[in-house]
C-alpha cells in the first residue's frame, strides 16, 4: 500500500510541475516587438512591430544581394532573397526573441528585442 501511495504522489507532483511549466511558457512575455536588421554586424534599421498596422515590405540591398522583408503586426520575415540556399526565407515568421533570422550569404541578421519604441518606422 505504501508503494502505491508513493507512486501516486510522485505522479501528481510531476503533473503539477508540467502544468506550471506550461502556464509559465504560455503567459510569459513573447519577447520584443522591436525588430533590428543588421548587415555586416551594423544596425541598418529598427522597426517597431507593435506600430505596424498593415503588411509592409521593404528591401535590404547590399553588394552581396537583395532581401525583401515583410512586416506584419507583431512579426517579421524575409519574404524573398536572391541567395542560393534561401534558409532565411524558409525560416518563416520571427515572432519572439528565441532565435534570429540569418542570411549568411548576404550577412543579414534580423532579431527581436524588447527595447523601447524607436524613432524610425516602416513605410
Jmol script that loads the backbone (N, CA, C; Angstrom):
load data "model"
ATOM      1  N   UNK A   1       0.812  -1.188   0.000  1.00  0.00           N
ATOM      2  CA  UNK A   1       0.000   0.000   0.000  1.00  0.00           C
ATOM      3  C   UNK A   1       0.859   1.258   0.000  1.00  0.00           C
ATOM      4  N   UNK A   2       1.929   1.246   0.775  1.00  0.00           N
ATOM      5  CA  UNK A   2       2.791   2.418   0.865  1.00  0.00           C
ATOM      6  C   UNK A   2       3.462   2.708  -0.474  1.00  0.00           C
ATOM      7  N   UNK A   3       3.813   1.651  -1.223  1.00  0.00           N
ATOM      8  CA  UNK A   3       4.459   1.842  -2.511  1.00  0.00           C
ATOM      9  C   UNK A   3       3.513   2.523  -3.503  1.00  0.00           C
ATOM     10  N   UNK A   4       2.268   2.132  -3.507  1.00  0.00           N
ATOM     11  CA  UNK A   4       1.283   2.722  -4.407  1.00  0.00           C
ATOM     12  C   UNK A   4       1.073   4.198  -4.088  1.00  0.00           C
ATOM     13  N   UNK A   5       0.985   4.531  -2.829  1.00  0.00           N
ATOM     14  CA  UNK A   5       0.814   5.922  -2.403  1.00  0.00           C
ATOM     15  C   UNK A   5       1.999   6.783  -2.798  1.00  0.00           C
ATOM     16  N   UNK A   6       3.196   6.230  -2.710  1.00  0.00           N
ATOM     17  CA  UNK A   6       4.396   6.971  -3.104  1.00  0.00           C
ATOM     18  C   UNK A   6       4.371   7.271  -4.591  1.00  0.00           C
ATOM     19  N   UNK A   7       4.024   6.276  -5.393  1.00  0.00           N
ATOM     20  CA  UNK A   7       3.974   6.489  -6.842  1.00  0.00           C
ATOM     21  C   UNK A   7       2.889   7.486  -7.233  1.00  0.00           C
ATOM     22  N   UNK A   8       1.765   7.434  -6.579  1.00  0.00           N
ATOM     23  CA  UNK A   8       0.686   8.388  -6.856  1.00  0.00           C
ATOM     24  C   UNK A   8       1.157   9.808  -6.534  1.00  0.00           C
ATOM     25  N   UNK A   9       1.844   9.960  -5.401  1.00  0.00           N
ATOM     26  CA  UNK A   9       2.364  11.271  -5.012  1.00  0.00           C
ATOM     27  C   UNK A   9       3.379  11.770  -6.037  1.00  0.00           C
ATOM     28  N   UNK A  10       4.290  10.913  -6.470  1.00  0.00           N
ATOM     29  CA  UNK A  10       5.305  11.303  -7.456  1.00  0.00           C
ATOM     30  C   UNK A  10       4.645  11.719  -8.773  1.00  0.00           C
ATOM     31  N   UNK A  11       3.679  10.962  -9.224  1.00  0.00           N
ATOM     32  CA  UNK A  11       2.983  11.277 -10.477  1.00  0.00           C
ATOM     33  C   UNK A  11       2.229  12.596 -10.360  1.00  0.00           C
ATOM     34  N   UNK A  12       1.564  12.827  -9.230  1.00  0.00           N
ATOM     35  CA  UNK A  12       0.843  14.083  -9.032  1.00  0.00           C
ATOM     36  C   UNK A  12       1.795  15.278  -9.001  1.00  0.00           C
ATOM     37  N   UNK A  13       2.929  15.138  -8.340  1.00  0.00           N
ATOM     38  CA  UNK A  13       3.917  16.227  -8.296  1.00  0.00           C
ATOM     39  C   UNK A  13       4.428  16.523  -9.705  1.00  0.00           C
ATOM     40  N   UNK A  14       4.751  15.490 -10.471  1.00  0.00           N
ATOM     41  CA  UNK A  14       5.230  15.692 -11.840  1.00  0.00           C
ATOM     42  C   UNK A  14       4.158  16.339 -12.713  1.00  0.00           C
ATOM     43  N   UNK A  15       2.902  15.952 -12.527  1.00  0.00           N
ATOM     44  CA  UNK A  15       1.805  16.547 -13.279  1.00  0.00           C
ATOM     45  C   UNK A  15       1.653  18.029 -12.948  1.00  0.00           C
ATOM     46  N   UNK A  16       1.712  18.370 -11.676  1.00  0.00           N
ATOM     47  CA  UNK A  16       1.615  19.775 -11.267  1.00  0.00           C
ATOM     48  C   UNK A  16       2.781  20.581 -11.833  1.00  0.00           C
ATOM     49  N   UNK A  17       4.004  20.038 -11.791  1.00  0.00           N
ATOM     50  CA  UNK A  17       5.162  20.728 -12.358  1.00  0.00           C
ATOM     51  C   UNK A  17       5.017  20.933 -13.859  1.00  0.00           C
ATOM     52  N   UNK A  18       4.507  19.942 -14.565  1.00  0.00           N
ATOM     53  CA  UNK A  18       4.307  20.058 -16.008  1.00  0.00           C
ATOM     54  C   UNK A  18       3.275  21.142 -16.336  1.00  0.00           C
ATOM     55  N   UNK A  19       2.199  21.185 -15.583  1.00  0.00           N
ATOM     56  CA  UNK A  19       1.175  22.208 -15.803  1.00  0.00           C
ATOM     57  C   UNK A  19       1.733  23.597 -15.493  1.00  0.00           C
ATOM     58  N   UNK A  20       2.482  23.717 -14.408  1.00  0.00           N
ATOM     59  CA  UNK A  20       3.072  25.012 -14.049  1.00  0.00           C
ATOM     60  C   UNK A  20       4.054  25.484 -15.129  1.00  0.00           C
ATOM     61  N   UNK A  21       4.871  24.578 -15.643  1.00  0.00           N
ATOM     62  CA  UNK A  21       5.819  24.943 -16.695  1.00  0.00           C
ATOM     63  C   UNK A  21       5.085  25.367 -17.964  1.00  0.00           C
ATOM     64  N   UNK A  22       4.032  24.667 -18.304  1.00  0.00           N
ATOM     65  CA  UNK A  22       3.240  25.011 -19.485  1.00  0.00           C
ATOM     66  C   UNK A  22       2.613  26.397 -19.345  1.00  0.00           C
ATOM     67  N   UNK A  23       2.051  26.685 -18.199  1.00  0.00           N
ATOM     68  CA  UNK A  23       1.460  28.006 -17.963  1.00  0.00           C
ATOM     69  C   UNK A  23       2.513  29.104 -17.996  1.00  0.00           C
ATOM     70  N   UNK A  24       3.669  28.842 -17.419  1.00  0.00           N
ATOM     71  CA  UNK A  24       4.749  29.822 -17.425  1.00  0.00           C
ATOM     72  C   UNK A  24       5.159  30.160 -18.855  1.00  0.00           C
ATOM     73  N   UNK A  25       5.313  29.149 -19.696  1.00  0.00           N
ATOM     74  CA  UNK A  25       5.742  29.383 -21.076  1.00  0.00           C
ATOM     75  C   UNK A  25       4.674  30.102 -21.894  1.00  0.00           C
ATOM     76  N   UNK A  26       3.414  29.829 -21.611  1.00  0.00           N
ATOM     77  CA  UNK A  26       2.337  30.479 -22.354  1.00  0.00           C
ATOM     78  C   UNK A  26       2.088  31.912 -21.903  1.00  0.00           C
ATOM     79  N   UNK A  27       2.281  32.202 -20.627  1.00  0.00           N
ATOM     80  CA  UNK A  27       1.926  33.512 -20.092  1.00  0.00           C
ATOM     81  C   UNK A  27       3.084  34.500 -20.040  1.00  0.00           C
ATOM     82  N   UNK A  28       4.301  34.044 -20.278  1.00  0.00           N
ATOM     83  CA  UNK A  28       5.435  34.971 -20.235  1.00  0.00           C
ATOM     84  C   UNK A  28       5.400  35.892 -21.444  1.00  0.00           C
ATOM     85  N   UNK A  29       6.033  37.061 -21.340  1.00  0.00           N
ATOM     86  CA  UNK A  29       6.080  37.963 -22.490  1.00  0.00           C
ATOM     87  C   UNK A  29       6.743  37.271 -23.671  1.00  0.00           C
ATOM     88  N   UNK A  30       6.246  37.529 -24.863  1.00  0.00           N
ATOM     89  CA  UNK A  30       6.712  36.842 -26.062  1.00  0.00           C
ATOM     90  C   UNK A  30       8.102  37.261 -26.493  1.00  0.00           C
ATOM     91  N   UNK A  31       8.650  38.276 -25.934  1.00  0.00           N
ATOM     92  CA  UNK A  31       9.939  38.773 -26.393  1.00  0.00           C
ATOM     93  C   UNK A  31       9.754  40.224 -26.773  1.00  0.00           C
ATOM     94  N   UNK A  32      10.524  40.668 -27.714  1.00  0.00           N
ATOM     95  CA  UNK A  32      10.456  42.066 -28.084  1.00  0.00           C
ATOM     96  C   UNK A  32       9.498  42.327 -29.219  1.00  0.00           C
ATOM     97  N   UNK A  33       9.164  43.586 -29.376  1.00  0.00           N
ATOM     98  CA  UNK A  33       8.374  43.998 -30.522  1.00  0.00           C
ATOM     99  C   UNK A  33       9.199  44.883 -31.443  1.00  0.00           C
ATOM    100  N   UNK A  34      10.459  45.077 -31.114  1.00  0.00           N
ATOM    101  CA  UNK A  34      11.356  45.861 -31.958  1.00  0.00           C
ATOM    102  C   UNK A  34      12.198  44.902 -32.781  1.00  0.00           C
ATOM    103  N   UNK A  35      12.090  44.990 -34.102  1.00  0.00           N
ATOM    104  CA  UNK A  35      12.927  44.182 -34.986  1.00  0.00           C
ATOM    105  C   UNK A  35      14.146  45.006 -35.360  1.00  0.00           C
ATOM    106  N   UNK A  36      15.316  44.412 -35.191  1.00  0.00           N
ATOM    107  CA  UNK A  36      16.566  45.067 -35.581  1.00  0.00           C
ATOM    108  C   UNK A  36      17.142  44.311 -36.764  1.00  0.00           C
ATOM    109  N   UNK A  37      17.453  45.054 -37.829  1.00  0.00           N
ATOM    110  CA  UNK A  37      18.012  44.459 -39.038  1.00  0.00           C
ATOM    111  C   UNK A  37      19.469  44.896 -39.135  1.00  0.00           C
ATOM    112  N   UNK A  38      20.372  43.899 -39.134  1.00  0.00           N
ATOM    113  CA  UNK A  38      21.805  44.148 -39.204  1.00  0.00           C
ATOM    114  C   UNK A  38      22.353  43.641 -40.531  1.00  0.00           C
ATOM    115  N   UNK A  39      23.308  44.375 -41.097  1.00  0.00           N
ATOM    116  CA  UNK A  39      24.066  43.927 -42.260  1.00  0.00           C
ATOM    117  C   UNK A  39      25.537  44.105 -41.906  1.00  0.00           C
ATOM    118  N   UNK A  40      26.295  43.041 -42.047  1.00  0.00           N
ATOM    119  CA  UNK A  40      27.718  43.050 -41.666  1.00  0.00           C
ATOM    120  C   UNK A  40      27.917  43.465 -40.212  1.00  0.00           C
ATOM    121  N   UNK A  41      26.970  43.112 -39.334  1.00  0.00           N
ATOM    122  CA  UNK A  41      27.081  43.447 -37.924  1.00  0.00           C
ATOM    123  C   UNK A  41      26.725  44.885 -37.590  1.00  0.00           C
ATOM    124  N   UNK A  42      26.331  45.660 -38.576  1.00  0.00           N
ATOM    125  CA  UNK A  42      25.981  47.073 -38.404  1.00  0.00           C
ATOM    126  C   UNK A  42      24.461  47.224 -38.444  1.00  0.00           C
ATOM    127  N   UNK A  43      23.897  47.895 -37.453  1.00  0.00           N
ATOM    128  CA  UNK A  43      22.456  48.108 -37.406  1.00  0.00           C
ATOM    129  C   UNK A  43      22.038  49.000 -38.568  1.00  0.00           C
ATOM    130  N   UNK A  44      21.179  48.467 -39.434  1.00  0.00           N
ATOM    131  CA  UNK A  44      20.705  49.210 -40.607  1.00  0.00           C
ATOM    132  C   UNK A  44      19.333  49.824 -40.384  1.00  0.00           C
ATOM    133  N   UNK A  45      18.494  49.111 -39.623  1.00  0.00           N
ATOM    134  CA  UNK A  45      17.117  49.581 -39.475  1.00  0.00           C
ATOM    135  C   UNK A  45      16.491  48.949 -38.241  1.00  0.00           C
ATOM    136  N   UNK A  46      15.615  49.699 -37.594  1.00  0.00           N
ATOM    137  CA  UNK A  46      14.824  49.198 -36.478  1.00  0.00           C
ATOM    138  C   UNK A  46      13.363  49.447 -36.803  1.00  0.00           C
ATOM    139  N   UNK A  47      12.531  48.439 -36.525  1.00  0.00           N
ATOM    140  CA  UNK A  47      11.109  48.531 -36.830  1.00  0.00           C
ATOM    141  C   UNK A  47      10.321  48.160 -35.581  1.00  0.00           C
ATOM    142  N   UNK A  48       9.426  49.051 -35.164  1.00  0.00           N
ATOM    143  CA  UNK A  48       8.534  48.760 -34.039  1.00  0.00           C
ATOM    144  C   UNK A  48       7.352  47.966 -34.590  1.00  0.00           C
ATOM    145  N   UNK A  49       7.372  46.648 -34.386  1.00  0.00           N
ATOM    146  CA  UNK A  49       6.342  45.782 -34.950  1.00  0.00           C
ATOM    147  C   UNK A  49       4.973  46.008 -34.316  1.00  0.00           C
ATOM    148  N   UNK A  50       4.941  46.561 -33.108  1.00  0.00           N
ATOM    149  CA  UNK A  50       3.641  46.854 -32.496  1.00  0.00           C
ATOM    150  C   UNK A  50       2.990  48.064 -33.164  1.00  0.00           C
ATOM    151  N   UNK A  51       3.766  48.854 -33.895  1.00  0.00           N
ATOM    152  CA  UNK A  51       3.226  50.016 -34.604  1.00  0.00           C
ATOM    153  C   UNK A  51       2.841  49.724 -36.044  1.00  0.00           C
ATOM    154  N   UNK A  52       3.129  48.520 -36.523  1.00  0.00           N
ATOM    155  CA  UNK A  52       2.774  48.137 -37.886  1.00  0.00           C
ATOM    156  C   UNK A  52       1.299  47.763 -37.905  1.00  0.00           C
ATOM    157  N   UNK A  53       0.524  48.414 -38.772  1.00  0.00           N
ATOM    158  CA  UNK A  53      -0.916  48.138 -38.818  1.00  0.00           C
ATOM    159  C   UNK A  53      -1.333  47.398 -40.087  1.00  0.00           C
ATOM    160  N   UNK A  54      -0.563  47.542 -41.151  1.00  0.00           N
ATOM    161  CA  UNK A  54      -0.833  46.836 -42.409  1.00  0.00           C
ATOM    162  C   UNK A  54       0.457  46.164 -42.863  1.00  0.00           C
ATOM    163  N   UNK A  55       0.361  45.060 -43.609  1.00  0.00           N
ATOM    164  CA  UNK A  55       1.582  44.424 -44.108  1.00  0.00           C
ATOM    165  C   UNK A  55       2.437  45.426 -44.899  1.00  0.00           C
ATOM    166  N   UNK A  56       3.721  45.457 -44.586  1.00  0.00           N
ATOM    167  CA  UNK A  56       4.639  46.418 -45.193  1.00  0.00           C
ATOM    168  C   UNK A  56       5.897  45.698 -45.655  1.00  0.00           C
ATOM    169  N   UNK A  57       6.326  46.016 -46.867  1.00  0.00           N
ATOM    170  CA  UNK A  57       7.546  45.427 -47.422  1.00  0.00           C
ATOM    171  C   UNK A  57       8.603  46.505 -47.603  1.00  0.00           C
ATOM    172  N   UNK A  58       9.855  46.092 -47.401  1.00  0.00           N
ATOM    173  CA  UNK A  58      10.972  46.945 -47.774  1.00  0.00           C
ATOM    174  C   UNK A  58      12.130  46.058 -48.195  1.00  0.00           C
ATOM    175  N   UNK A  59      13.066  46.640 -48.893  1.00  0.00           N
ATOM    176  CA  UNK A  59      14.176  45.894 -49.461  1.00  0.00           C
ATOM    177  C   UNK A  59      15.474  46.280 -48.770  1.00  0.00           C
ATOM    178  N   UNK A  60      16.263  45.263 -48.450  1.00  0.00           N
ATOM    179  CA  UNK A  60      17.616  45.478 -47.945  1.00  0.00           C
ATOM    180  C   UNK A  60      18.556  45.020 -49.061  1.00  0.00           C
ATOM    181  N   UNK A  61      19.241  45.975 -49.648  1.00  0.00           N
ATOM    182  CA  UNK A  61      20.101  45.683 -50.788  1.00  0.00           C
ATOM    183  C   UNK A  61      21.548  45.986 -50.434  1.00  0.00           C
ATOM    184  N   UNK A  62      22.412  45.003 -50.672  1.00  0.00           N
ATOM    185  CA  UNK A  62      23.848  45.177 -50.448  1.00  0.00           C
ATOM    186  C   UNK A  62      24.580  44.744 -51.709  1.00  0.00           C
ATOM    187  N   UNK A  63      25.892  44.864 -51.686  1.00  0.00           N
ATOM    188  CA  UNK A  63      26.675  44.414 -52.838  1.00  0.00           C
ATOM    189  C   UNK A  63      26.631  42.893 -52.994  1.00  0.00           C
ATOM    190  N   UNK A  64      26.198  42.177 -51.941  1.00  0.00           N
ATOM    191  CA  UNK A  64      26.116  40.720 -51.984  1.00  0.00           C
ATOM    192  C   UNK A  64      24.765  40.210 -52.455  1.00  0.00           C
ATOM    193  N   UNK A  65      23.730  41.048 -52.414  1.00  0.00           N
ATOM    194  CA  UNK A  65      22.417  40.605 -52.853  1.00  0.00           C
ATOM    195  C   UNK A  65      21.276  41.391 -52.236  1.00  0.00           C
ATOM    196  N   UNK A  66      20.079  40.881 -52.458  1.00  0.00           N
ATOM    197  CA  UNK A  66      18.851  41.583 -52.069  1.00  0.00           C
ATOM    198  C   UNK A  66      17.964  40.666 -51.227  1.00  0.00           C
ATOM    199  N   UNK A  67      17.432  41.224 -50.141  1.00  0.00           N
ATOM    200  CA  UNK A  67      16.431  40.551 -49.315  1.00  0.00           C
ATOM    201  C   UNK A  67      15.196  41.449 -49.266  1.00  0.00           C
ATOM    202  N   UNK A  68      14.037  40.872 -49.481  1.00  0.00           N
ATOM    203  CA  UNK A  68      12.780  41.594 -49.323  1.00  0.00           C
ATOM    204  C   UNK A  68      12.185  41.172 -47.992  1.00  0.00           C
ATOM    205  N   UNK A  69      11.960  42.154 -47.121  1.00  0.00           N
ATOM    206  CA  UNK A  69      11.470  41.923 -45.766  1.00  0.00           C
ATOM    207  C   UNK A  69       9.992  42.283 -45.703  1.00  0.00           C
ATOM    208  N   UNK A  70       9.207  41.428 -45.071  1.00  0.00           N
ATOM    209  CA  UNK A  70       7.775  41.672 -44.886  1.00  0.00           C
ATOM    210  C   UNK A  70       7.496  41.810 -43.395  1.00  0.00           C
ATOM    211  N   UNK A  71       6.850  42.914 -43.031  1.00  0.00           N
ATOM    212  CA  UNK A  71       6.458  43.164 -41.638  1.00  0.00           C
ATOM    213  C   UNK A  71       4.937  43.127 -41.545  1.00  0.00           C
ATOM    214  N   UNK A  72       4.448  42.474 -40.497  1.00  0.00           N
ATOM    215  CA  UNK A  72       3.032  42.482 -40.148  1.00  0.00           C
ATOM    216  C   UNK A  72       2.953  42.779 -38.656  1.00  0.00           C
ATOM    217  N   UNK A  73       1.776  43.102 -38.140  1.00  0.00           N
ATOM    218  CA  UNK A  73       1.680  43.407 -36.715  1.00  0.00           C
ATOM    219  C   UNK A  73       2.269  42.287 -35.852  1.00  0.00           C
ATOM    220  N   UNK A  74       3.335  42.591 -35.123  1.00  0.00           N
ATOM    221  CA  UNK A  74       3.943  41.656 -34.193  1.00  0.00           C
ATOM    222  C   UNK A  74       4.871  40.621 -34.784  1.00  0.00           C
ATOM    223  N   UNK A  75       5.127  40.664 -36.106  1.00  0.00           N
ATOM    224  CA  UNK A  75       6.010  39.663 -36.691  1.00  0.00           C
ATOM    225  C   UNK A  75       6.703  40.188 -37.949  1.00  0.00           C
ATOM    226  N   UNK A  76       7.787  39.491 -38.323  1.00  0.00           N
ATOM    227  CA  UNK A  76       8.605  39.915 -39.459  1.00  0.00           C
ATOM    228  C   UNK A  76       9.207  38.668 -40.108  1.00  0.00           C
ATOM    229  N   UNK A  77       9.484  38.733 -41.405  1.00  0.00           N
ATOM    230  CA  UNK A  77      10.100  37.607 -42.111  1.00  0.00           C
ATOM    231  C   UNK A  77      10.850  38.109 -43.334  1.00  0.00           C
ATOM    232  N   UNK A  78      11.723  37.254 -43.850  1.00  0.00           N
ATOM    233  CA  UNK A  78      12.340  37.504 -45.145  1.00  0.00           C
ATOM    234  C   UNK A  78      11.414  36.855 -46.162  1.00  0.00           C
ATOM    235  N   UNK A  79      10.769  37.676 -46.968  1.00  0.00           N
ATOM    236  CA  UNK A  79       9.798  37.168 -47.936  1.00  0.00           C
ATOM    237  C   UNK A  79      10.491  36.547 -49.151  1.00  0.00           C
ATOM    238  N   UNK A  80      11.566  37.183 -49.608  1.00  0.00           N
ATOM    239  CA  UNK A  80      12.319  36.632 -50.731  1.00  0.00           C
ATOM    240  C   UNK A  80      13.763  37.103 -50.634  1.00  0.00           C
ATOM    241  N   UNK A  81      14.638  36.330 -51.255  1.00  0.00           N
ATOM    242  CA  UNK A  81      16.062  36.656 -51.261  1.00  0.00           C
ATOM    243  C   UNK A  81      16.683  36.047 -52.504  1.00  0.00           C
ATOM    244  N   UNK A  82      17.748  36.670 -53.008  1.00  0.00           N
ATOM    245  CA  UNK A  82      18.417  36.103 -54.172  1.00  0.00           C
ATOM    246  C   UNK A  82      19.664  35.298 -53.787  1.00  0.00           C
ATOM    247  N   UNK A  83      19.727  34.862 -52.529  1.00  0.00           N
ATOM    248  CA  UNK A  83      20.826  33.999 -52.092  1.00  0.00           C
ATOM    249  C   UNK A  83      20.564  32.576 -52.594  1.00  0.00           C
ATOM    250  N   UNK A  84      21.602  31.748 -52.692  1.00  0.00           N
ATOM    251  CA  UNK A  84      21.415  30.411 -53.259  1.00  0.00           C
ATOM    252  C   UNK A  84      20.634  29.434 -52.376  1.00  0.00           C
ATOM    253  N   UNK A  85      20.768  29.505 -51.046  1.00  0.00           N
ATOM    254  CA  UNK A  85      20.162  28.475 -50.200  1.00  0.00           C
ATOM    255  C   UNK A  85      18.775  28.813 -49.657  1.00  0.00           C
ATOM    256  N   UNK A  86      18.394  30.063 -49.592  1.00  0.00           N
ATOM    257  CA  UNK A  86      17.067  30.520 -49.134  1.00  0.00           C
ATOM    258  C   UNK A  86      16.723  30.089 -47.709  1.00  0.00           C
ATOM    259  N   UNK A  87      17.726  29.844 -46.866  1.00  0.00           N
ATOM    260  CA  UNK A  87      17.469  29.473 -45.470  1.00  0.00           C
ATOM    261  C   UNK A  87      16.711  30.591 -44.760  1.00  0.00           C
ATOM    262  N   UNK A  88      17.055  31.831 -45.061  1.00  0.00           N
ATOM    263  CA  UNK A  88      16.382  32.973 -44.421  1.00  0.00           C
ATOM    264  C   UNK A  88      14.895  33.027 -44.793  1.00  0.00           C
ATOM    265  N   UNK A  89      14.566  32.661 -46.017  1.00  0.00           N
ATOM    266  CA  UNK A  89      13.164  32.646 -46.453  1.00  0.00           C
ATOM    267  C   UNK A  89      12.430  31.481 -45.796  1.00  0.00           C
ATOM    268  N   UNK A  90      13.096  30.328 -45.753  1.00  0.00           N
ATOM    269  CA  UNK A  90      12.485  29.128 -45.165  1.00  0.00           C
ATOM    270  C   UNK A  90      12.279  29.243 -43.654  1.00  0.00           C
ATOM    271  N   UNK A  91      12.989  30.154 -42.988  1.00  0.00           N
ATOM    272  CA  UNK A  91      12.849  30.330 -41.541  1.00  0.00           C
ATOM    273  C   UNK A  91      11.411  30.677 -41.176  1.00  0.00           C
ATOM    274  N   UNK A  92      10.762  31.459 -42.010  1.00  0.00           N
ATOM    275  CA  UNK A  92       9.378  31.853 -41.737  1.00  0.00           C
ATOM    276  C   UNK A  92       9.294  33.100 -40.871  1.00  0.00           C
ATOM    277  N   UNK A  93       8.218  33.193 -40.110  1.00  0.00           N
ATOM    278  CA  UNK A  93       7.947  34.385 -39.301  1.00  0.00           C
ATOM    279  C   UNK A  93       8.775  34.394 -38.029  1.00  0.00           C
ATOM    280  N   UNK A  94       9.322  35.548 -37.725  1.00  0.00           N
ATOM    281  CA  UNK A  94      10.006  35.786 -36.460  1.00  0.00           C
ATOM    282  C   UNK A  94       9.012  36.530 -35.575  1.00  0.00           C
ATOM    283  N   UNK A  95       8.594  35.874 -34.459  1.00  0.00           N
ATOM    284  CA  UNK A  95       7.580  36.454 -33.577  1.00  0.00           C
ATOM    285  C   UNK A  95       8.065  36.581 -32.143  1.00  0.00           C
ATOM    286  N   UNK A  96       9.208  35.991 -31.829  1.00  0.00           N
ATOM    287  CA  UNK A  96       9.767  36.115 -30.489  1.00  0.00           C
ATOM    288  C   UNK A  96      11.282  36.161 -30.602  1.00  0.00           C
ATOM    289  N   UNK A  97      11.922  36.368 -29.483  1.00  0.00           N
ATOM    290  CA  UNK A  97      13.367  36.562 -29.496  1.00  0.00           C
ATOM    291  C   UNK A  97      14.145  35.266 -29.310  1.00  0.00           C
ATOM    292  N   UNK A  98      13.508  34.120 -29.537  1.00  0.00           N
ATOM    293  CA  UNK A  98      14.170  32.835 -29.315  1.00  0.00           C
ATOM    294  C   UNK A  98      15.370  32.639 -30.248  1.00  0.00           C
ATOM    295  N   UNK A  99      15.236  32.959 -31.521  1.00  0.00           N
ATOM    296  CA  UNK A  99      16.322  32.776 -32.491  1.00  0.00           C
ATOM    297  C   UNK A  99      16.173  33.819 -33.591  1.00  0.00           C
ATOM    298  N   UNK A 100      17.275  34.349 -34.086  1.00  0.00           N
ATOM    299  CA  UNK A 100      17.191  35.358 -35.152  1.00  0.00           C
ATOM    300  C   UNK A 100      17.051  34.712 -36.529  1.00  0.00           C
ATOM    301  N   UNK A 101      16.637  35.508 -37.494  1.00  0.00           N
ATOM    302  CA  UNK A 101      16.692  35.108 -38.897  1.00  0.00           C
ATOM    303  C   UNK A 101      18.076  35.509 -39.399  1.00  0.00           C
ATOM    304  N   UNK A 102      18.745  34.590 -40.094  1.00  0.00           N
ATOM    305  CA  UNK A 102      20.094  34.864 -40.582  1.00  0.00           C
ATOM    306  C   UNK A 102      20.181  34.502 -42.059  1.00  0.00           C
ATOM    307  N   UNK A 103      20.749  35.416 -42.852  1.00  0.00           N
ATOM    308  CA  UNK A 103      21.077  35.153 -44.248  1.00  0.00           C
ATOM    309  C   UNK A 103      22.594  35.276 -44.353  1.00  0.00           C
ATOM    310  N   UNK A 104      23.282  34.153 -44.252  1.00  0.00           N
ATOM    311  CA  UNK A 104      24.750  34.180 -44.271  1.00  0.00           C
ATOM    312  C   UNK A 104      25.330  34.738 -45.562  1.00  0.00           C
ATOM    313  N   UNK A 105      24.810  34.354 -46.751  1.00  0.00           N
ATOM    314  CA  UNK A 105      25.412  34.895 -47.976  1.00  0.00           C
ATOM    315  C   UNK A 105      25.349  36.419 -48.051  1.00  0.00           C
ATOM    316  N   UNK A 106      24.296  37.015 -47.508  1.00  0.00           N
ATOM    317  CA  UNK A 106      24.143  38.475 -47.550  1.00  0.00           C
ATOM    318  C   UNK A 106      24.591  39.149 -46.254  1.00  0.00           C
ATOM    319  N   UNK A 107      25.003  38.330 -45.271  1.00  0.00           N
ATOM    320  CA  UNK A 107      25.420  38.832 -43.957  1.00  0.00           C
ATOM    321  C   UNK A 107      24.334  39.689 -43.304  1.00  0.00           C
ATOM    322  N   UNK A 108      23.105  39.180 -43.375  1.00  0.00           N
ATOM    323  CA  UNK A 108      21.939  39.860 -42.832  1.00  0.00           C
ATOM    324  C   UNK A 108      21.455  39.094 -41.607  1.00  0.00           C
ATOM    325  N   UNK A 109      21.114  39.833 -40.545  1.00  0.00           N
ATOM    326  CA  UNK A 109      20.547  39.239 -39.334  1.00  0.00           C
ATOM    327  C   UNK A 109      19.349  40.079 -38.917  1.00  0.00           C
ATOM    328  N   UNK A 110      18.245  39.409 -38.606  1.00  0.00           N
ATOM    329  CA  UNK A 110      17.056  40.084 -38.076  1.00  0.00           C
ATOM    330  C   UNK A 110      16.765  39.454 -36.721  1.00  0.00           C
ATOM    331  N   UNK A 111      16.705  40.295 -35.690  1.00  0.00           N
ATOM    332  CA  UNK A 111      16.381  39.777 -34.359  1.00  0.00           C
ATOM    333  C   UNK A 111      15.385  40.692 -33.682  1.00  0.00           C
ATOM    334  N   UNK A 112      14.658  40.126 -32.726  1.00  0.00           N
ATOM    335  CA  UNK A 112      13.686  40.895 -31.953  1.00  0.00           C
ATOM    336  C   UNK A 112      14.263  41.231 -30.593  1.00  0.00           C
ATOM    337  N   UNK A 113      13.991  42.441 -30.151  1.00  0.00           N
ATOM    338  CA  UNK A 113      14.413  42.879 -28.827  1.00  0.00           C
ATOM    339  C   UNK A 113      13.215  43.478 -28.116  1.00  0.00           C
ATOM    340  N   UNK A 114      13.360  43.721 -26.842  1.00  0.00           N
ATOM    341  CA  UNK A 114      12.291  44.318 -26.061  1.00  0.00           C
ATOM    342  C   UNK A 114      12.541  45.778 -25.772  1.00  0.00           C
ATOM    343  N   UNK A 115      13.342  46.433 -26.619  1.00  0.00           N
ATOM    344  CA  UNK A 115      13.681  47.830 -26.394  1.00  0.00           C
ATOM    345  C   UNK A 115      12.452  48.726 -26.460  1.00  0.00           C
ATOM    346  N   UNK A 116      12.639  49.937 -25.986  1.00  0.00           N
ATOM    347  CA  UNK A 116      11.578  50.940 -26.027  1.00  0.00           C
ATOM    348  C   UNK A 116      11.309  51.330 -27.477  1.00  0.00           C
ATOM    349  N   UNK A 117      10.173  51.967 -27.739  1.00  0.00           N
ATOM    350  CA  UNK A 117       9.866  52.406 -29.097  1.00  0.00           C
ATOM    351  C   UNK A 117      10.980  53.262 -29.682  1.00  0.00           C
ATOM    352  N   UNK A 118      11.043  53.264 -31.005  1.00  0.00           N
ATOM    353  CA  UNK A 118      12.148  53.896 -31.708  1.00  0.00           C
ATOM    354  C   UNK A 118      11.669  55.060 -32.540  1.00  0.00           C
ATOM    355  N   UNK A 119      12.604  55.768 -33.138  1.00  0.00           N
ATOM    356  CA  UNK A 119      12.252  56.933 -33.921  1.00  0.00           C
ATOM    357  C   UNK A 119      11.962  56.605 -35.386  1.00  0.00           C
ATOM    358  N   UNK A 120      12.491  55.518 -35.913  1.00  0.00           N
ATOM    359  CA  UNK A 120      12.267  55.164 -37.319  1.00  0.00           C
ATOM    360  C   UNK A 120      11.087  54.198 -37.430  1.00  0.00           C
ATOM    361  N   UNK A 121      10.306  54.378 -38.460  1.00  0.00           N
ATOM    362  CA  UNK A 121       9.173  53.495 -38.692  1.00  0.00           C
ATOM    363  C   UNK A 121       9.226  52.961 -40.107  1.00  0.00           C
ATOM    364  N   UNK A 122       8.561  51.835 -40.320  1.00  0.00           N
ATOM    365  CA  UNK A 122       8.473  51.275 -41.661  1.00  0.00           C
ATOM    366  C   UNK A 122       7.460  52.079 -42.451  1.00  0.00           C
ATOM    367  N   UNK A 123       7.702  52.217 -43.707  1.00  0.00           N
ATOM    368  CA  UNK A 123       6.695  52.877 -44.501  1.00  0.00           C
ATOM    369  C   UNK A 123       7.314  53.748 -45.452  1.00  0.00           C
TER     370      UNK A 123
END
end "model"
wireframe off; spacefill off
backbone 0.3
color backbone group
